[in-house]
Amino acid sequence: MDSLFVKALKVETRIGIYDWERQVRQRVEIDLEMGAAAAQAAAADRVEATIDYQAVCRRVVDYVEGSEVQLVETLAEGIAEILRREFGVGWMQITIHKPGAVRGAEDVGVRITRGRRAD
Ligand SMILES: Nc1nc2c(c(=O)[nH]1)N=C([C@H](O)[C@@H](O)CO)CN2
């Protein structure tokens, strides 16, 4: 299966489980991979024949900037729901990075995979 991807989409948001984290905005970085048939899009050579990754990015940024969740897991599930419902994505992998959130670790976060991979 072919896929479209977005790497390290940076968004400032309120996220975290501690009191101090409810007072600030922190940067998260988001990787997306979405199942999409490249041959169909190429044959038409039109963005309407596939998933518009720029439209996806705009929508994800809008959602994440406005969210106020505690866990990176909650953010990932919210994005998955948007990709499924609004963009018709059948298979996806979503990674939320929260770089620098844990002292001594370069990066922490969550990766979820949802949907069925088409052949
Ligand atoms: N499984 C998770 N564990 C933790 C999360 C999280 O979102 N999911 N978050 C935190 C804190 O907010 C941390 O990122 C800030 O230092 C800790 N554990």
The ligand as a MOL file (V3000), in Angstrom:
LIG
                    3D

  0  0  0     0  0            999 V3000
M  V30 BEGIN CTAB
M  V30 COUNTS 18 19 0 0 0
M  V30 BEGIN ATOM
M  V30 1 N 1.6400 7.8470 28.8620 0
M  V30 2 C 1.8710 9.1560 29.1710 0
M  V30 3 N 2.6650 9.4380 30.2010 0
M  V30 4 C 2.8930 10.7310 30.5220 0
M  V30 5 C 2.2990 11.7690 29.7990 0
M  V30 6 C 1.4750 11.4270 28.7040 0
M  V30 7 O 0.9220 12.2930 27.9810 0
M  V30 8 N 1.2700 10.1160 28.4190 0
M  V30 9 N 2.5680 13.0640 30.1490 0
M  V30 10 C 3.3640 13.3720 31.1580 0
M  V30 11 C 3.6870 14.7810 31.4750 0
M  V30 12 O 2.7370 15.6900 30.9930 0
M  V30 13 C 5.0700 15.0890 30.9230 0
M  V30 14 O 5.0400 15.0820 29.4880 0
M  V30 15 C 5.5790 16.4410 31.3660 0
M  V30 16 O 6.7720 16.3290 31.9640 0
M  V30 17 C 4.0380 12.3640 31.9560 0
M  V30 18 N 3.7070 11.0250 31.5690 0
M  V30 END ATOM
M  V30 BEGIN BOND
M  V30 1 1 1 2
M  V30 2 2 2 3
M  V30 3 1 2 8
M  V30 4 1 3 4
M  V30 5 2 4 5
M  V30 6 1 4 18
M  V30 7 1 5 6
M  V30 8 1 5 9
M  V30 9 2 6 7
M  V30 10 1 6 8
M  V30 11 2 9 10
M  V30 12 1 10 11
M  V30 13 1 10 17
M  V30 14 1 11 12
M  V30 15 1 11 13
M  V30 16 1 13 14
M  V30 17 1 13 15
M  V30 18 1 15 16
M  V30 19 1 17 18
M  V30 END BOND
M  V30 END CTAB
M  END
